[in-house]
Amino acid sequence: MIVFDRVTITYADAPRPVLRDVNLHIDEGELCLVVGRTGSGKSTLLGAINGLVPHFTGGTLAGTVRVDGRSTADFAPRELADVVGVVGQDPLAGFVTDTVEEELAYGMEQLAVPPAVMRKRVEETLDLLGLADLRHRALYELSGGQQQRVAIGSVLTAHPRVLVLDEPTSALDPTAAEEVLAAITRLVHDLGVTVVLAEHRLERVVQYADRVIHVPGDGTVADGLPAPMFETTSVAPPVVELGRLAQWQPLPLSVRDARRQVAPLRESIKAVTVPAPRAAATTAPSLVLSAREVLVRYGDVIAVREVDLDLFAGRVTALMGRNGSGKSSLLWALQGSGPRQGGRVDVAGRDPKRLPSAEARTLVGLVPQTPADLLYLNTVRAELDQADRESGDSSTSARALLDRLAPGIPDDSHPRDLSEGQRLSLVLAVQLRATPQVVLLDEPTRGLDYPAKEALIHIVDGLAAEGRTLVISTHDVEFVAAAADRVVVMAEGEIVADGPTTDVIVASPAFAPQIAKILAPLRYLTVAQVEAALGEVAS
């Protein structure tokens, strides 16, 4: 179905090819998982499948890419739309219409699908992805996860033979991600659709893959069966990392596979006191932010329902819950920029909503789901200088903050050209320049690979050590297991659980990380904890 024949891709002014002499043959009905570090060339590989690379991106492609017998050199992306459906990382950037139902129909209109067929496919897709209740909703009103499902649905309605997905579950809560992946695997198994999927949250998808394509970042590409490939890949999910640590053969790819082999490991560490998942705070908690009866309403929809929340210095709180549960609305209400129809927020005796924006930023800083929304100048240096001018004091410069978070970013780089991790670090530096006591992060791990998440955890730990209060809204349970002291779970605008990380997520089938599921009933959350316990046993 998809053939790469000695493909080399080089972008203008690049010192070396992004991909070099790639040979791949992907059969009909395969689900191929593309893995590799951020910036290794995964998106370039995906873009070459429908001709976006190089027709749209520019650059030079040597060799041949054929899809269903058509060469991308001879067919523009629009001429391959009936064969290849593509869903990018940012669903909102790809929307054309106003409502969910219109967006699902738009692609079929461009392909001249008969109206009766269009209606049937729209209904099938609404049911397949759990979107029926949202059919008349405006796209801009949807949560990030809901937008992601609409983006996938808008491609599925055209019934493509090849589906290319770039991080399809990055904005989804665990339950919604499972639903989408179940729908995708159903397309593969029942309809023979070929799926090529890149995803940083490998723990969600690796067990569904027929084949793994590894893009290590040196231009080469290797492919093979999942278990042998993950013995040497540069990134791997926790279940594979645990298998590597325990030297299990074959490597497990799912919690079920791991539980079949875990009994000896569990027996060897059951007498050891479970190491703490993160370093305990050294100071007694002091109240920094107090929110009482916070109410947020959009028309007739209540997004946050009279929520009470206290936040403490030096503590990291994870805000979790399904898509649309009110997490982002609560963050914006706490920061003061978002709507708030009732309740009060108190930070050092002041309410951020009643202050000028520049002054409110000194109390509460917020990094939104798409950090680039806060970047509007042409260079990194210009963004940093603007942050220094707006802060107006002699504290640490924004440049110094950025170098501490992500050293080596050139001053003359355009913010839009940075990686997701670098862009997040730049926005964090800009926000921290105002020295807020409370830092709010909305889905900060979107687009980050495992090493980048480790770097973010170090940043979070450093901010907490300075006495700052952090709230991180996220669906990334593996990140929460390593980064948070406390977990607050929301549902339908209300807080339904609040407590220490281990207590909350181990008790939840939806939010428990892989290691907790594998080693249950032992209360382990991360591979690092298991490694520390084995070290204690060995000593």
C-alpha positions as CSV (number, residue, x, y, z in Angstrom):
1,M,0.0,0.0,0.0
2,I,2.8,2.4,0.9
3,V,6.3,2.1,-0.5
4,F,9.4,4.3,0.2
5,D,12.1,3.5,-2.3
6,R,15.5,5.0,-1.4
7,V,13.9,8.2,-0.2
8,T,16.1,11.1,0.9
9,I,14.5,14.4,2.1
10,T,16.5,17.6,2.6
11,Y,15.1,21.0,3.5
12,A,16.5,24.2,2.2
13,D,19.6,25.4,4.1
14,A,19.7,22.3,6.2
15,P,23.2,20.9,6.7
16,R,22.1,17.3,6.2
17,P,19.1,15.3,5.1
18,V,16.2,14.8,7.6
19,L,15.7,11.4,6.2
20,R,18.4,9.5,4.3
21,D,18.0,6.5,1.9
22,V,14.8,5.2,3.5
23,N,13.3,2.0,2.3
24,L,9.9,1.0,3.7
25,H,7.0,-1.3,2.5
26,I,3.8,-1.0,4.5
27,D,1.1,-3.5,3.6
28,E,-2.6,-2.9,3.4
29,G,-4.4,-3.2,6.8
30,E,-1.3,-2.6,8.9
31,L,-1.1,-0.3,11.9
32,C,2.4,1.1,12.0
33,L,3.6,3.1,15.0
34,V,6.3,5.7,14.2
35,V,8.6,6.4,17.3
36,G,11.5,8.7,17.9
37,R,12.7,11.8,19.8
38,T,11.1,15.2,19.1
39,G,12.7,16.6,16.0
40,S,14.0,13.3,14.7
41,G,12.0,13.4,11.5
42,K,8.7,11.6,12.3
43,S,6.5,14.4,11.0
44,T,8.6,14.6,7.8
45,L,8.1,10.8,7.3
46,L,4.3,11.2,7.8
47,G,4.1,14.2,5.5
48,A,5.9,12.4,2.7
49,I,3.1,9.8,2.6
50,N,0.5,12.2,1.0
51,G,3.0,14.5,-0.6
52,L,2.8,17.4,1.8
53,V,6.5,16.9,1.9
54,P,7.9,18.4,-0.3
55,H,4.9,19.9,-2.2
56,F,3.8,22.1,0.7
57,T,6.9,22.2,3.0
58,G,9.5,22.8,0.3
59,G,12.8,21.0,0.2
60,T,14.0,18.2,-2.0
61,L,12.8,14.6,-2.1
62,A,15.0,12.1,-3.9
63,G,13.7,8.6,-4.5
64,T,10.1,7.5,-4.8
65,V,7.1,7.4,-2.5
66,R,4.1,5.5,-3.8
67,V,0.7,5.1,-2.2
68,D,-1.7,2.6,-3.7
69,G,0.4,2.7,-6.8
70,R,0.4,6.5,-7.1
71,S,3.7,8.4,-6.9
72,T,3.6,11.5,-4.8
73,A,5.9,13.2,-7.4
74,D,3.0,13.0,-9.9
75,F,0.1,13.6,-7.6
76,A,-0.4,16.7,-5.4
77,P,-1.8,16.2,-1.9
78,R,-5.3,17.2,-3.0
79,E,-5.2,14.5,-5.7
80,L,-4.4,11.9,-3.0
81,A,-7.2,13.0,-0.6
82,D,-9.4,10.1,-1.6
83,V,-6.7,7.6,-0.7
84,V,-4.9,9.3,2.2
85,G,-6.5,11.0,5.2
86,V,-4.2,13.1,7.4
87,V,-4.8,14.4,11.0
88,G,-2.1,16.8,12.2
89,Q,-1.0,17.7,15.8
90,D,-3.1,20.8,16.1
91,P,-6.7,20.0,15.2
92,L,-7.9,23.6,15.5
93,A,-5.5,24.7,12.7
94,G,-7.2,22.3,10.3
95,F,-10.8,23.2,10.8
96,V,-12.6,25.0,8.0
97,T,-16.3,25.2,9.1
98,D,-18.1,26.4,12.2
99,T,-19.8,23.3,13.8
100,V,-19.0,19.7,14.4
101,E,-21.5,18.3,11.9
102,E,-20.4,20.7,9.1
103,E,-16.8,19.8,9.7
104,L,-17.5,16.1,9.4
105,A,-19.3,16.8,6.0
106,Y,-16.8,19.3,4.5
107,G,-14.2,16.8,3.2
108,M,-16.9,14.7,1.6
109,E,-18.3,17.8,-0.1
110,Q,-14.9,18.4,-1.7
111,L,-14.8,14.8,-3.0
112,A,-18.4,15.1,-4.4
113,V,-19.8,12.4,-2.3
114,P,-23.6,12.1,-2.8
115,P,-25.7,13.8,-0.1
116,A,-27.5,10.6,1.0
117,V,-24.1,8.9,1.5
118,M,-22.7,11.9,3.3
119,R,-25.6,11.9,5.8
120,K,-25.1,8.2,6.6
121,R,-21.3,8.6,7.1
122,V,-21.7,11.6,9.3
123,E,-24.1,9.7,11.6
124,E,-21.8,6.6,11.7
125,T,-18.8,8.8,12.6
126,L,-20.7,10.7,15.3
127,D,-21.5,7.4,16.9
128,L,-18.0,5.9,16.3
129,L,-16.2,8.7,18.1
130,G,-18.8,9.6,20.7
131,L,-19.6,13.0,19.2
132,A,-23.4,12.7,18.8
133,D,-24.2,15.1,21.7
134,L,-21.8,17.7,20.2
135,R,-23.1,17.7,16.6
136,H,-24.4,21.3,16.6
137,R,-21.7,22.7,18.9
138,A,-19.4,25.4,17.6
139,L,-15.8,24.0,17.1
140,Y,-14.2,26.9,19.1
141,E,-16.4,26.0,22.1
142,L,-15.1,22.4,22.4
143,S,-12.3,21.3,24.7
144,G,-9.0,20.3,23.2
145,G,-9.8,16.6,23.4
146,Q,-13.2,17.1,21.7
147,Q,-11.6,19.0,18.9
148,Q,-9.1,16.2,18.4
149,R,-11.9,13.7,18.0
150,V,-13.7,15.9,15.5
151,A,-10.5,16.3,13.5
152,I,-10.2,12.5,13.3
153,G,-13.8,12.2,12.4
154,S,-13.6,14.7,9.6
155,V,-11.0,12.5,7.9
156,L,-12.8,9.2,8.6
157,T,-15.9,10.3,6.8
158,A,-14.1,10.3,3.4
159,H,-13.3,6.5,4.0
160,P,-9.6,6.8,3.0
161,R,-7.6,3.6,2.5
162,V,-4.7,5.1,4.4
163,L,-4.9,7.1,7.6
164,V,-2.0,9.2,8.8
165,L,-2.2,10.4,12.4
166,D,0.3,12.7,14.1
167,E,-0.2,12.4,17.9
168,P,-4.0,11.6,17.7
169,T,-4.4,11.1,21.5
170,S,-2.2,13.9,22.8
171,A,-5.2,16.0,24.0
172,L,-7.4,13.2,25.1
173,D,-8.1,11.9,28.6
174,P,-7.3,8.2,29.1
175,T,-10.8,7.0,28.5
176,A,-11.4,9.1,25.4
177,A,-8.0,7.9,24.1
178,E,-9.0,4.3,24.5
179,E,-12.2,5.0,22.6
180,V,-10.4,6.6,19.7
181,L,-7.7,3.9,19.5
182,A,-10.4,1.2,19.6
183,A,-12.1,3.0,16.7
184,I,-8.8,3.1,14.8
185,T,-8.0,-0.5,15.4
186,R,-11.6,-1.5,14.3
187,L,-10.9,0.3,11.0
188,V,-7.7,-1.6,10.6
189,H,-9.1,-5.1,11.5
190,D,-12.5,-4.9,10.0
191,L,-12.1,-2.6,7.0
192,G,-8.4,-3.1,6.1
193,V,-7.5,0.6,6.5
194,T,-3.7,1.2,6.7
195,V,-2.8,3.4,9.6
196,V,0.5,5.1,10.1
197,L,0.6,6.8,13.5
198,A,3.1,8.9,15.4
199,E,2.6,9.3,19.2
200,H,4.7,10.4,22.1
201,R,2.4,8.7,24.7
202,L,3.5,5.3,23.6
203,E,2.0,3.6,26.7
204,R,-1.4,4.2,25.0
205,V,-0.7,2.7,21.6
206,V,2.2,0.3,21.5
207,Q,0.0,-2.8,22.2
208,Y,-2.0,-2.1,19.1
209,A,0.9,-1.8,16.6
210,D,1.6,-4.4,14.0
211,R,4.9,-2.9,13.2
212,V,7.2,-0.2,14.7
213,I,9.1,2.3,12.5
214,H,12.0,3.9,14.5
215,V,13.3,7.3,13.5
216,P,16.4,7.8,15.6
217,G,17.2,11.3,14.3
218,D,20.4,10.5,12.3
219,G,18.4,10.3,9.0
220,T,18.1,6.6,9.0
221,V,14.8,4.6,9.5
222,A,14.5,1.1,10.8
223,D,11.3,-1.0,11.0
224,G,10.3,-4.4,12.4
225,L,8.0,-6.2,14.8
226,P,7.3,-4.2,18.0
227,A,9.0,-6.4,20.7
228,P,12.3,-6.7,18.9
229,M,12.3,-3.1,17.9
230,F,11.7,-1.8,21.4
231,E,14.8,-3.6,22.7
232,T,16.9,-0.7,21.3
233,T,14.6,2.2,20.5
234,S,15.6,5.7,21.8
235,V,12.2,6.1,23.4
236,A,10.0,3.5,25.1
237,P,6.8,3.4,27.3
238,P,7.1,2.5,31.0
239,V,6.0,-1.1,30.5
240,V,9.0,-1.6,28.1
241,E,11.3,0.2,30.4
242,L,10.3,-2.1,33.3
243,G,10.8,-5.1,31.0
244,R,14.3,-3.8,30.1
245,L,15.1,-3.3,33.8
246,A,13.9,-6.8,34.7
247,Q,15.5,-8.3,31.6
248,W,12.2,-10.0,30.5
249,Q,12.1,-11.8,27.2
250,P,10.1,-11.2,25.2
251,L,9.6,-7.6,26.1
252,P,6.1,-6.9,27.3
253,L,4.1,-4.4,25.2
254,S,1.0,-4.2,27.4
255,V,0.0,-4.3,31.1
256,R,-1.5,-7.8,30.5
257,D,1.8,-9.1,29.0
258,A,3.8,-7.7,31.9
259,R,1.5,-9.1,34.6
260,R,2.2,-12.6,33.2
261,Q,5.9,-12.1,34.0
262,V,5.9,-9.9,37.0
263,A,5.3,-12.4,39.9
264,P,9.0,-13.0,40.7
265,L,9.8,-9.2,40.6
266,R,6.8,-8.4,42.8
267,E,7.9,-11.1,45.3
268,S,11.4,-9.8,45.4
269,I,10.4,-6.2,46.4
270,K,7.2,-6.7,48.4
271,A,9.1,-6.5,51.7
272,V,10.8,-3.2,50.7
273,T,9.2,0.1,51.8
274,V,8.0,1.7,48.6
275,P,10.3,4.6,47.7
276,A,8.7,8.0,47.4
277,P,7.8,8.8,43.8
278,R,9.3,12.3,44.3
279,A,11.3,14.2,46.9
280,A,9.2,15.3,49.8
281,A,8.8,19.1,50.5
282,T,11.1,20.3,53.2
283,T,9.0,23.1,54.5
284,A,5.6,23.2,56.1
285,P,2.8,24.1,53.7
286,S,1.7,27.7,53.7
287,L,-1.5,28.8,52.0
288,V,-0.9,30.9,48.9
289,L,-4.2,30.8,46.9
290,S,-7.6,30.3,48.3
291,A,-10.6,30.0,45.9
292,R,-14.2,29.8,47.2
293,E,-17.4,29.0,45.3
294,V,-15.8,29.7,41.9
295,L,-18.5,29.6,39.2
296,V,-17.9,29.7,35.4
297,R,-20.7,29.6,33.0
298,Y,-20.8,29.7,29.2
299,G,-24.4,30.5,28.3
300,D,-26.5,27.7,29.7
301,V,-23.5,25.4,30.3
302,I,-21.9,25.4,33.7
303,A,-18.2,24.7,33.3
304,V,-17.1,25.2,36.9
305,R,-19.7,24.6,39.6
306,E,-18.9,26.6,42.8
307,V,-15.5,25.0,43.4
308,D,-13.4,25.5,46.5
309,L,-9.6,25.0,46.2
310,D,-6.6,25.8,48.4
311,L,-3.1,25.9,47.0
312,F,0.1,25.7,49.1
313,A,3.7,27.0,48.6
314,G,6.2,24.5,47.3
315,R,3.5,22.0,46.2
316,V,2.7,20.6,42.8
317,T,-0.9,19.8,42.2
318,A,-2.2,17.9,39.1
319,L,-5.6,18.8,37.9
320,M,-7.2,15.8,36.1
321,G,-10.5,14.7,34.7
322,R,-12.1,13.8,31.4
323,N,-12.2,16.2,28.5
324,G,-14.8,19.0,29.1
325,S,-14.8,18.5,32.9
326,G,-13.9,22.2,33.5
327,K,-10.1,22.0,34.1
328,S,-9.1,24.8,31.7
329,S,-12.0,27.0,32.7
330,L,-10.9,26.7,36.4
331,L,-7.3,27.6,35.5
332,W,-8.4,30.7,33.6
333,A,-10.8,31.7,36.4
334,L,-7.9,31.4,39.0
335,Q,-5.6,33.4,36.8
336,G,-8.2,36.2,36.4
337,S,-8.3,36.5,32.6
338,G,-11.1,34.0,32.0
339,P,-14.8,34.4,32.8
340,R,-15.9,34.0,36.4
341,Q,-19.6,34.7,37.2
342,G,-19.3,33.9,40.9
343,G,-17.0,33.2,43.8
344,R,-13.7,34.7,44.9
345,V,-10.0,34.1,44.5
346,D,-7.5,35.3,47.1
347,V,-3.8,35.6,46.5
348,A,-1.9,37.5,49.1
349,G,-5.1,39.4,49.9
350,R,-5.9,40.3,46.3
351,D,-8.1,38.9,43.6
352,P,-6.3,38.7,40.2
353,K,-9.5,39.3,38.3
354,R,-9.9,42.8,39.9
355,L,-6.3,43.9,39.0
356,P,-4.8,45.2,35.8
357,S,-3.4,42.3,33.7
358,A,0.3,43.3,34.3
359,E,-0.3,43.3,38.0
360,A,-2.3,40.1,38.0
361,R,0.6,38.3,36.3
362,T,2.8,39.0,39.3
363,L,0.3,36.9,41.4
364,V,-0.7,34.1,39.0
365,G,1.0,33.1,35.7
366,L,-0.7,30.8,33.2
367,V,0.8,28.8,30.2
368,P,-2.2,27.8,28.0
369,Q,-2.6,24.5,26.1
370,T,-0.9,26.1,23.0
371,P,2.0,28.2,24.4
372,A,2.5,29.8,21.0
373,D,-0.7,31.8,21.6
374,L,1.4,34.0,24.0
375,L,4.2,34.5,21.5
376,Y,3.7,37.3,18.9
377,L,7.2,38.8,18.2
378,N,9.6,37.7,15.5
379,T,12.6,36.5,17.6
380,V,13.3,34.8,20.9
381,R,15.3,37.9,22.0
382,A,12.4,40.2,21.2
383,E,10.0,38.1,23.4
384,L,12.5,38.1,26.2
385,D,13.2,41.8,26.0
386,Q,9.5,42.5,26.0
387,A,9.0,40.4,29.1
388,D,11.8,42.4,30.9
389,R,10.2,45.7,30.0
390,E,6.8,44.6,31.2
391,S,8.1,43.4,34.5
392,G,10.0,46.6,35.1
393,D,12.2,45.4,38.1
394,S,15.8,44.4,38.5
395,S,15.2,40.7,39.2
396,T,16.6,37.8,37.1
397,S,16.4,38.6,33.4
398,A,14.1,36.5,31.1
399,R,17.2,35.4,29.2
400,A,18.7,34.0,32.4
401,L,15.4,32.2,33.2
402,L,15.3,30.7,29.7
403,D,18.9,29.5,29.9
404,R,18.1,27.7,33.1
405,L,15.0,26.0,31.6
406,A,16.3,25.3,28.1
407,P,19.9,26.4,27.5
408,G,21.2,27.0,24.0
409,I,18.2,28.6,22.2
410,P,19.6,31.3,19.9
411,D,18.4,34.8,20.3
412,D,17.6,35.2,16.6
413,S,15.4,32.0,16.4
414,H,11.8,32.6,15.5
415,P,9.5,31.3,18.3
416,R,7.4,29.4,15.8
417,D,10.5,27.5,14.6
418,L,11.2,26.1,18.1
419,S,10.4,22.6,19.2
420,E,7.4,22.1,21.5
421,G,9.6,21.8,24.5
422,Q,11.6,24.9,23.6
423,R,8.5,26.9,23.0
424,L,7.1,25.8,26.3
425,S,10.3,26.8,28.0
426,L,10.2,30.2,26.3
427,V,6.7,30.9,27.5
428,L,7.5,29.7,31.0
429,A,10.5,32.1,31.1
430,V,8.3,35.0,29.9
431,Q,5.6,34.2,32.6
432,L,8.2,33.6,35.4
433,R,9.8,37.0,34.6
434,A,6.8,38.5,36.4
435,T,7.8,36.4,39.4
436,P,4.3,34.9,40.1
437,Q,3.9,32.9,43.2
438,V,1.3,30.6,41.5
439,V,2.2,29.0,38.1
440,L,-0.6,27.3,36.1
441,L,0.2,24.9,33.3
442,D,-2.5,23.7,30.9
443,E,-1.5,20.4,29.2
444,P,2.2,21.2,29.1
445,T,3.3,17.7,27.9
446,R,1.5,17.8,24.6
447,G,4.1,17.3,21.9
448,L,6.8,16.2,24.4
449,D,8.7,12.9,24.2
450,Y,9.8,11.0,27.3
451,P,13.2,12.8,27.8
452,A,11.5,16.2,27.3
453,K,9.0,15.3,30.0
454,E,11.9,14.3,32.3
455,A,13.3,17.8,31.7
456,L,10.0,19.4,32.4
457,I,9.8,17.4,35.7
458,H,13.2,18.9,36.7
459,I,11.9,22.4,35.9
460,V,8.7,21.8,38.0
461,D,10.8,20.4,40.8
462,G,13.1,23.5,40.7
463,L,10.1,25.9,40.8
464,A,8.6,24.1,43.7
465,A,11.9,24.2,45.5
466,E,11.8,28.0,45.2
467,G,8.5,28.0,47.1
468,R,6.3,28.5,44.1
469,T,2.9,26.9,43.8
470,L,2.2,24.9,40.6
471,V,-1.0,23.5,39.2
472,I,-0.7,21.3,36.1
473,S,-3.8,20.4,34.2
474,T,-3.1,17.2,32.3
475,H,-4.3,13.8,31.0
476,D,-0.8,12.4,31.1
477,V,-1.0,9.9,34.0
478,E,2.7,8.9,33.7
479,F,3.8,12.5,34.0
480,V,1.5,13.0,37.0
481,A,3.0,9.9,38.7
482,A,6.5,11.4,38.6
483,A,5.7,15.1,39.0
484,A,2.8,15.8,41.3
485,D,2.4,15.8,45.1
486,R,-1.3,16.0,45.0
487,V,-4.1,15.2,42.5
488,V,-7.4,17.0,42.1
489,V,-9.9,15.2,39.9
490,M,-12.8,17.2,38.3
491,A,-16.0,15.9,36.7
492,E,-18.9,18.1,35.4
493,G,-17.4,21.2,36.8
494,E,-17.0,19.8,40.4
495,I,-14.0,18.4,42.4
496,V,-14.7,14.7,42.9
497,A,-11.4,13.6,44.4
498,D,-8.5,15.4,46.1
499,G,-5.5,13.9,47.9
500,P,-1.9,12.7,47.7
501,T,-0.9,11.4,44.2
502,T,-0.5,7.8,45.1
503,D,-3.8,7.6,47.0
504,V,-5.8,9.1,44.2
505,I,-4.4,7.6,41.0
506,V,-3.7,4.1,42.3
507,A,-7.3,3.8,43.3
508,S,-8.5,4.8,39.8
509,P,-8.6,2.4,36.9
510,A,-8.6,5.3,34.4
511,F,-5.8,7.3,35.9
512,A,-3.5,4.6,37.2
513,P,-0.1,4.6,35.5
514,Q,1.2,1.4,33.9
515,I,3.6,0.5,36.7
516,A,0.8,0.7,39.3
517,K,-1.4,-1.6,37.2
518,I,1.5,-4.1,36.7
519,L,2.7,-4.3,40.3
520,A,-0.7,-4.0,42.0
521,P,-1.4,-4.4,44.9
522,L,2.0,-2.9,45.6
523,R,1.8,0.9,45.5
524,Y,4.5,1.7,42.9
525,L,4.0,4.4,40.3
526,T,7.2,4.7,38.3
527,V,10.1,2.6,37.0
528,A,12.5,4.7,39.0
529,Q,10.8,3.5,42.2
530,V,11.2,-0.1,41.1
531,E,14.8,0.5,40.3
532,A,15.4,2.1,43.7
533,A,13.7,-0.9,45.4
534,L,15.8,-3.4,43.5
535,G,18.9,-1.5,44.5
536,E,17.8,-1.7,48.2
537,V,17.2,-5.5,47.8
538,A,20.7,-6.0,46.2
539,S,22.4,-4.1,49.0
